[in-house]
């Protein structure tokens, strides 16, 4: 079983190659780093959308955990009764 990752996080078992007997069901876990989230697994896993899933070792397998940065939206506004400006300007910057 070859474990890989893309983005900021870790896997258990860790990245790299691991040997398992034929037929073994291996529990795998993906844990995002702070400020990041787990997105999905690629490869032959039982549930690609769950950070905790299994791989059945009926052949050589490669799985990859994908992580991405958590993004937040900042909307700027100016009180209409006063004067002034903001940087960035009011609205939702793209």
TIMIVO-966696 format. One record per atom (N, C-alpha, C, O): residue number from 1; atom name; residue in one letter; x, y, z. Coordinates in steps of 0.001 Angstrom, whole numbers. Layout:
N
@k NUM a CA r a east X north Y up Z
...
***
This chain:
94
@k 1 a N r x east 866 north -1174 up 0
@k 1 a CA r x east 0 north 0 up 0
@k 1 a C r x east 904 north 1225 up 0
@k 1 a O r x east 1735 north 1396 up 891
@k 2 a N r x east 733 north 2076 up -1009
@k 2 a CA r x east 1497 north 3311 up -1076
@k 2 a C r x east 570 north 4459 up -702
@k 2 a O r x east -450 north 4690 up -1351
@k 3 a N r x east 944 north 5177 up 359
@k 3 a CA r x east 169 north 6318 up 857
@k 3 a C r x east 819 north 7601 up 364
@k 3 a O r x east 2035 north 7771 up 444
@k 4 a N r x east -26 north 8514 up -153
@k 4 a CA r x east 445 north 9814 up -617
@k 4 a C r x east -492 north 10885 up -85
@k 4 a O r x east -1592 north 10589 up 383
@k 5 a N r x east -42 north 12136 up -164
@k 5 a CA r x east -903 north 13258 up 231
@k 5 a C r x east -637 north 14439 up -678
@k 5 a O r x east 447 north 14583 up -1243
@k 6 a N r x east -1658 north 15287 up -809
@k 6 a CA r x east -1538 north 16524 up -1559
@k 6 a C r x east -2141 north 17627 up -697
@k 6 a O r x east -3326 north 17577 up -369
@k 7 a N r x east -1345 north 18610 up -331
@k 7 a CA r x east -1808 north 19663 up 561
@k 7 a C r x east -1278 north 19459 up 1966
@k 7 a O r x east -414 north 18615 up 2202
@k 8 a N r x east -1811 north 20251 up 2906
@k 8 a CA r x east -1292 north 20268 up 4273
@k 8 a C r x east -2114 north 19379 up 5187
@k 8 a O r x east -3231 north 19721 up 5576
@k 9 a N r x east -1545 north 18239 up 5521
@k 9 a CA r x east -2175 north 17286 up 6413
@k 9 a C r x east -1299 north 16061 up 6520
@k 9 a O r x east -190 north 16025 up 5986
@k 10 a N r x east -1801 north 15056 up 7215
@k 10 a CA r x east -1037 north 13821 up 7386
@k 10 a C r x east -1957 north 12628 up 7186
@k 10 a O r x east -3181 north 12748 up 7226
@k 11 a N r x east -1337 north 11477 up 6971
@k 11 a CA r x east -2085 north 10235 up 6817
@k 11 a C r x east -1587 north 9210 up 7821
@k 11 a O r x east -455 north 9283 up 8301
@k 12 a N r x east -2453 north 8257 up 8126
@k 12 a CA r x east -2081 north 7123 up 8962
@k 12 a C r x east -2631 north 5886 up 8277
@k 12 a O r x east -3851 north 5758 up 8166
@k 13 a N r x east -1790 north 4964 up 7811
@k 13 a CA r x east -339 north 4992 up 7898
@k 13 a C r x east 244 north 6205 up 7188
@k 13 a O r x east -405 north 6829 up 6349
@k 14 a N r x east 1473 north 6520 up 7542
@k 14 a CA r x east 2142 north 7686 up 6977
@k 14 a C r x east 2446 north 7514 up 5498
@k 14 a O r x east 2324 north 6418 up 4952
@k 15 a N r x east 2843 north 8609 up 4853
@k 15 a CA r x east 3174 north 8539 up 3439
@k 15 a C r x east 4333 north 7570 up 3222
@k 15 a O r x east 5210 north 7419 up 4073
@k 16 a N r x east 4313 north 6926 up 2074
@k 16 a CA r x east 5329 north 5930 up 1751
@k 16 a C r x east 4684 north 4582 up 1502
@k 16 a O r x east 3460 north 4473 up 1424
@k 17 a N r x east 5511 north 3555 up 1379
@k 17 a CA r x east 5037 north 2203 up 1077
@k 17 a C r x east 4956 north 1348 up 2333
@k 17 a O r x east 5818 north 1418 up 3209
@k 18 a N r x east 3898 north 534 up 2403
@k 18 a CA r x east 3655 north -335 up 3555
@k 18 a C r x east 3220 north -1702 up 3030
@k 18 a O r x east 2439 north -1784 up 2082
@k 19 a N r x east 3718 north -2764 up 3637
@k 19 a CA r x east 3379 north -4119 up 3211
@k 19 a C r x east 2270 north -4702 up 4076
@k 19 a O r x east 2303 north -4592 up 5302
@k 20 a N r x east 1273 north -5332 up 3417
@k 20 a CA r x east 167 north -6004 up 4100
@k 20 a C r x east -104 north -7319 up 3395
@k 20 a O r x east 116 north -7433 up 2189
@k 21 a N r x east -581 north -8319 up 4135
@k 21 a CA r x east -909 north -9597 up 3495
@k 21 a C r x east -2125 north -9462 up 2576
@k 21 a O r x east -2980 north -8601 up 2787
@k 22 a N r x east -2192 north -10313 up 1566
@k 22 a CA r x east -3330 north -10338 up 655
@k 22 a C r x east -4615 north -10558 up 1444
@k 22 a O r x east -4677 north -11424 up 2317
@k 23 a N r x east -5632 north -9774 up 1132
@k 23 a CA r x east -6934 north -9905 up 1778
@k 23 a C r x east -7120 north -9043 up 3012
@k 23 a O r x east -8247 north -8889 up 3482
@k 24 a N r x east -6067 north -8483 up 3543
@k 24 a CA r x east -6204 north -7650 up 4743
@k 24 a C r x east -6959 north -6368 up 4419
@k 24 a O r x east -6760 north -5770 up 3361
@k 25 a N r x east -7823 north -5955 up 5335
@k 25 a CA r x east -8533 north -4681 up 5225
@k 25 a C r x east -7804 north -3694 up 6127
@k 25 a O r x east -7730 north -3881 up 7341
@k 26 a N r x east -7267 north -2639 up 5517
@k 26 a CA r x east -6430 north -1670 up 6225
@k 26 a C r x east -7245 north -412 up 6499
@k 26 a O r x east -7814 north 178 up 5581
@k 27 a N r x east -7299 north -7 up 7758
@k 27 a CA r x east -7926 north 1271 up 8126
@k 27 a C r x east -6946 north 2388 up 7819
@k 27 a O r x east -5780 north 2319 up 8207
@k 28 a N r x east -7419 north 3428 up 7115
@k 28 a CA r x east -6574 north 4580 up 6816
@k 28 a C r x east -7281 north 5843 up 7293
@k 28 a O r x east -8510 north 5919 up 7314
@k 29 a N r x east -6471 north 6838 up 7677
@k 29 a CA r x east -6982 north 8085 up 8251
@k 29 a C r x east -6265 north 9270 up 7618
@k 29 a O r x east -5074 north 9195 up 7317
@k 30 a N r x east -6993 north 10361 up 7419
@k 30 a CA r x east -6405 north 11610 up 6939
@k 30 a C r x east -6730 north 12689 up 7961
@k 30 a O r x east -7885 north 12847 up 8358
@k 31 a N r x east -5718 north 13429 up 8385
@k 31 a CA r x east -5889 north 14486 up 9377
@k 31 a C r x east -5340 north 15795 up 8821
@k 31 a O r x east -4136 north 15906 up 8586
@k 32 a N r x east -6209 north 16795 up 8605
@k 32 a CA r x east -5724 north 18069 up 8072
@k 32 a C r x east -4941 north 18857 up 9117
@k 32 a O r x east -5193 north 18739 up 10316
@k 33 a N r x east -3986 north 19662 up 8647
@k 33 a CA r x east -3279 north 20597 up 9519
@k 33 a C r x east -4232 north 21737 up 9884
@k 33 a O r x east -5278 north 21904 up 9257
@k 34 a N r x east -3865 north 22513 up 10896
@k 34 a CA r x east -4665 north 23673 up 11298
@k 34 a C r x east -4853 north 24604 up 10103
@k 34 a O r x east -3908 north 24866 up 9358
@k 35 a N r x east -6075 north 25103 up 9923
@k 35 a CA r x east -6383 north 26009 up 8830
@k 35 a C r x east -6645 north 25315 up 7502
@k 35 a O r x east -6811 north 25972 up 6475
@k 36 a N r x east -6681 north 23980 up 7524
@k 36 a CA r x east -6915 north 23203 up 6311
@k 36 a C r x east -8042 north 22209 up 6555
@k 36 a O r x east -8457 north 21987 up 7693
@k 37 a N r x east -8541 north 21603 up 5451
@k 37 a CA r x east -9610 north 20620 up 5560
@k 37 a C r x east -9307 north 19438 up 4663
@k 37 a O r x east -8610 north 19563 up 3656
@k 38 a N r x east -9845 north 18282 up 5045
@k 38 a CA r x east -9753 north 17095 up 4207
@k 38 a C r x east -10776 north 17231 up 3091
@k 38 a O r x east -11921 north 17602 up 3347
@k 39 a N r x east -10377 north 16933 up 1845
@k 39 a CA r x east -11294 north 16999 up 710
@k 39 a C r x east -11762 north 15607 up 279
@k 39 a O r x east -12962 north 15333 up 272
@k 40 a N r x east -10815 north 14723 up -82
@k 40 a CA r x east -11202 north 13391 up -553
@k 40 a C r x east -9964 north 12508 up -704
@k 40 a O r x east -8830 north 12986 up -660
@k 41 a N r x east -10205 north 11224 up -882
@k 41 a CA r x east -9179 north 10241 up -1222
@k 41 a C r x east -9295 north 9928 up -2709
@k 41 a O r x east -10402 north 9887 up -3246
@k 42 a N r x east -8170 north 9707 up -3379
@k 42 a CA r x east -8187 north 9084 up -4701
@k 42 a C r x east -7588 north 7692 up -4539
@k 42 a O r x east -6803 north 7450 up -3622
@k 43 a N r x east -7955 north 6796 up -5418
@k 43 a CA r x east -7483 north 5419 up -5337
@k 43 a C r x east -8619 north 4498 up -4917
@k 43 a O r x east -9762 north 4932 up -4772
@k 44 a N r x east -8301 north 3248 up -4727
@k 44 a CA r x east -9297 north 2210 up -4446
@k 44 a C r x east -9580 north 2135 up -2947
@k 44 a O r x east -9069 north 1260 up -2249
@k 45 a N r x east -10405 north 3069 up -2464
@k 45 a CA r x east -10791 north 3106 up -1047
@k 45 a C r x east -12289 north 2852 up -934
@k 45 a O r x east -13027 north 3030 up -1902
@k 46 a N r x east -12736 north 2436 up 247
@k 46 a CA r x east -14152 north 2132 up 454
@k 46 a C r x east -15027 north 3377 up 375
@k 46 a O r x east -16095 north 3339 up -235
@k 47 a N r x east -14590 north 4486 up 985
@k 47 a CA r x east -15387 north 5712 up 988
@k 47 a C r x east -14462 north 6898 up 730
@k 47 a O r x east -13819 north 7385 up 1661
@k 48 a N r x east -14379 north 7378 up -525
@k 48 a CA r x east -13419 north 8440 up -855
@k 48 a C r x east -13726 north 9790 up -224
@k 48 a O r x east -12854 north 10658 up -201
@k 49 a N r x east -14937 north 9997 up 291
@k 49 a CA r x east -15295 north 11297 up 863
@k 49 a C r x east -15186 north 11344 up 2378
@k 49 a O r x east -15468 north 12378 up 2984
@k 50 a N r x east -14785 north 10254 up 2994
@k 50 a CA r x east -14660 north 10188 up 4451
@k 50 a C r x east -13179 north 10173 up 4818
@k 50 a O r x east -12410 north 9412 up 4232
@k 51 a N r x east -12774 north 10990 up 5763
@k 51 a CA r x east -11355 north 11045 up 6150
@k 51 a C r x east -10875 north 9744 up 6777
@k 51 a O r x east -9672 north 9482 up 6807
@k 52 a N r x east -11793 north 8926 up 7278
@k 52 a CA r x east -11483 north 7605 up 7811
@k 52 a C r x east -12154 north 6581 up 6914
@k 52 a O r x east -13376 north 6595 up 6764
@k 53 a N r x east -11372 north 5695 up 6316
@k 53 a CA r x east -11936 north 4686 up 5417
@k 53 a C r x east -11041 north 3456 up 5426
@k 53 a O r x east -10143 north 3346 up 6260
@k 54 a N r x east -11280 north 2537 up 4510
@k 54 a CA r x east -10499 north 1303 up 4447
@k 54 a C r x east -10037 north 1038 up 3021
@k 54 a O r x east -10589 north 1555 up 2050
@k 55 a N r x east -8989 north 202 up 2937
@k 55 a CA r x east -8469 north -294 up 1668
@k 55 a C r x east -8361 north -1809 up 1802
@k 55 a O r x east -7783 north -2307 up 2768
@k 56 a N r x east -8908 north -2534 up 853
@k 56 a CA r x east -8788 north -3995 up 843
@k 56 a C r x east -7582 north -4363 up -8
@k 56 a O r x east -7506 north -4007 up -1184
@k 57 a N r x east -6641 north -5078 up 597
@k 57 a CA r x east -5388 north -5387 up -64
@k 57 a C r x east -5509 north -6665 up -909
@k 57 a O r x east -5042 north -7735 up -520
@k 58 a N r x east -6151 north -6516 up -2078
@k 58 a CA r x east -6260 north -7629 up -3012
@k 58 a C r x east -5304 north -7453 up -4195
@k 58 a O r x east -5283 north -8276 up -5111
@k 59 a N r x east -4513 north -6373 up -4169
@k 59 a CA r x east -3485 north -6056 up -5168
@k 59 a C r x east -2662 north -4906 up -4608
@k 59 a O r x east -2979 north -4379 up -3542
@k 60 a N r x east -1604 north -4509 up -5317
@k 60 a CA r x east -867 north -3307 up -4919
@k 60 a C r x east -1801 north -2122 up -5068
@k 60 a O r x east -2513 north -2026 up -6067
@k 61 a N r x east -1817 north -1215 up -4099
@k 61 a CA r x east -2714 north -60 up -4118
@k 61 a C r x east -1921 north 1207 up -3840
@k 61 a O r x east -951 north 1201 up -3082
@k 62 a N r x east -2358 north 2299 up -4472
@k 62 a CA r x east -1847 north 3643 up -4176
@k 62 a C r x east -3048 north 4521 up -3890
@k 62 a O r x east -3970 north 4602 up -4702
@k 63 a N r x east -3043 north 5180 up -2740
@k 63 a CA r x east -4126 north 6106 up -2381
@k 63 a C r x east -3508 north 7452 up -2012
@k 63 a O r x east -2404 north 7523 up -1472
@k 64 a N r x east -4249 north 8518 up -2315
@k 64 a CA r x east -3784 north 9876 up -2026
@k 64 a C r x east -4864 north 10621 up -1271
@k 64 a O r x east -6024 north 10622 up -1683
@k 65 a N r x east -4491 north 11261 up -161
@k 65 a CA r x east -5390 north 12135 up 592
@k 65 a C r x east -5186 north 13552 up 87
@k 65 a O r x east -4054 north 14024 up -22
@k 66 a N r x east -6298 north 14237 up -225
@k 66 a CA r x east -6242 north 15615 up -712
@k 66 a C r x east -6765 north 16563 up 365
@k 66 a O r x east -7835 north 16352 up 937
@k 67 a N r x east -5983 north 17614 up 627
@k 67 a CA r x east -6319 north 18636 up 1614
@k 67 a C r x east -6329 north 19997 up 934
@k 67 a O r x east -5624 north 20200 up -55
@k 68 a N r x east -7125 north 20938 up 1458
@k 68 a CA r x east -7105 north 22306 up 930
@k 68 a C r x east -7224 north 23299 up 2082
@k 68 a O r x east -7630 north 22952 up 3191
@k 69 a N r x east -6862 north 24530 up 1788
@k 69 a CA r x east -6899 north 25615 up 2760
@k 69 a C r x east -8353 north 26023 up 3017
@k 69 a O r x east -9148 north 26106 up 2081
@k 70 a N r x east -8693 north 26274 up 4257
@k 70 a CA r x east -10019 north 26800 up 4590
@k 70 a C r x east -10009 north 28288 up 4267
@k 70 a O r x east -9152 north 29031 up 4747
@k 71 a N r x east -10964 north 28714 up 3454
@k 71 a CA r x east -11037 north 30118 up 3065
@k 71 a C r x east -12258 north 30764 up 3707
@k 71 a O r x east -13281 north 30114 up 3920
@k 72 a N r x east -12132 north 32056 up 4010
@k 72 a CA r x east -13217 north 32832 up 4608
@k 72 a C r x east -13446 north 34080 up 3765
@k 72 a O r x east -12510 north 34614 up 3169
@k 73 a N r x east -14676 north 34536 up 3717
@k 73 a CA r x east -15025 north 35738 up 2957
@k 73 a C r x east -15061 north 36941 up 3895
@k 73 a O r x east -15653 north 36883 up 4973
@k 74 a N r x east -14422 north 38032 up 3472
@k 74 a CA r x east -14449 north 39297 up 4197
@k 74 a C r x east -15245 north 40282 up 3361
@k 74 a O r x east -14882 north 40547 up 2215
@k 75 a N r x east -16325 north 40834 up 3911
@k 75 a CA r x east -17124 north 41844 up 3230
@k 75 a C r x east -16912 north 43170 up 3939
@k 75 a O r x east -17118 north 43270 up 5148
@k 76 a N r x east -16501 north 44192 up 3189
@k 76 a CA r x east -16236 north 45513 up 3752
@k 76 a C r x east -17465 north 46399 up 3545
@k 76 a O r x east -18120 north 46318 up 2506
@k 77 a N r x east -17779 north 47248 up 4533
@k 77 a CA r x east -18906 north 48176 up 4437
@k 77 a C r x east -18521 north 49496 up 5079
@k 77 a O r x east -17703 north 49536 up 5998
@k 78 a N r x east -19116 north 50577 up 4590
@k 78 a CA r x east -18925 north 51907 up 5162
@k 78 a C r x east -20273 north 52362 up 5685
@k 78 a O r x east -21280 north 52259 up 4984
@k 79 a N r x east -20301 north 52867 up 6920
@k 79 a CA r x east -21523 north 53412 up 7494
@k 79 a C r x east -21942 north 54615 up 6660
@k 79 a O r x east -21168 north 55557 up 6492
@k 80 a N r x east -23155 north 54586 up 6141
@k 80 a CA r x east -23618 north 55629 up 5219
@k 80 a C r x east -23784 north 57000 up 5884
@k 80 a O r x east -23912 north 58004 up 5183
@k 81 a N r x east -23783 north 57065 up 7210
@k 81 a CA r x east -23969 north 58350 up 7872
@k 81 a C r x east -22652 north 59079 up 8112
@k 81 a O r x east -22649 north 60211 up 8596
@k 82 a N r x east -21547 north 58444 up 7780
@k 82 a CA r x east -20264 north 59088 up 8044
@k 82 a C r x east -19419 north 59206 up 6797
@k 82 a O r x east -19833 north 58838 up 5698
@k 83 a N r x east -18211 north 59734 up 6999
@k 83 a CA r x east -17267 north 59909 up 5901
@k 83 a C r x east -16099 north 58966 up 6133
@k 83 a O r x east -15791 north 58610 up 7271
@k 84 a N r x east -15467 north 58575 up 5073
@k 84 a CA r x east -14285 north 57743 up 5218
@k 84 a C r x east -14178 north 56717 up 4104
@k 84 a O r x east -15064 north 56584 up 3260
@k 85 a N r x east -13096 north 56018 up 4128
@k 85 a CA r x east -12851 north 54983 up 3125
@k 85 a C r x east -12318 north 53742 up 3813
@k 85 a O r x east -11902 north 53778 up 4971
@k 86 a N r x east -12339 north 52676 up 3095
@k 86 a CA r x east -11752 north 51425 up 3585
@k 86 a C r x east -10820 north 50875 up 2518
@k 86 a O r x east -10959 north 51174 up 1332
@k 87 a N r x east -9879 north 50075 up 2959
@k 87 a CA r x east -9014 north 49358 up 2038
@k 87 a C r x east -9053 north 47886 up 2457
@k 87 a O r x east -8618 north 47566 up 3563
@k 88 a N r x east -9554 north 46991 up 1623
@k 88 a CA r x east -10089 north 47247 up 290
@k 88 a C r x east -11390 north 48021 up 347
@k 88 a O r x east -11965 north 48199 up 1421
@k 89 a N r x east -11856 north 48482 up -805
@k 89 a CA r x east -13074 north 49276 up -869
@k 89 a C r x east -14293 north 48409 up -504
@k 89 a O r x east -14212 north 47182 up -560
@k 90 a N r x east -15410 north 49032 up -134
@k 90 a CA r x east -16592 north 48283 up 271
@k 90 a C r x east -17025 north 47270 up -787
@k 90 a O r x east -16846 north 47480 up -1986
@k 91 a N r x east -17593 north 46180 up -314
@k 91 a CA r x east -18039 north 45098 up -1173
@k 91 a C r x east -17325 north 43808 up -803
@k 91 a O r x east -16721 north 43708 up 265
@k 92 a N r x east -17396 north 42846 up -1669
@k 92 a CA r x east -16715 north 41576 up -1449
@k 92 a C r x east -15596 north 41464 up -2458
@k 92 a O r x east -15856 north 41230 up -3638
@k 93 a N r x east -14344 north 41625 up -2024
@k 93 a CA r x east -13228 north 41541 up -2964
@k 93 a C r x east -13186 north 40175 up -3619
@k 93 a O r x east -13494 north 39168 up -2981
@k 94 a N r x east -12811 north 40133 up -4876
@k 94 a CA r x east -12732 north 38874 up -5622
@k 94 a C r x east -11349 north 38450 up -5661
@k 94 a O r x east -11039 north 37409 up -6240
***
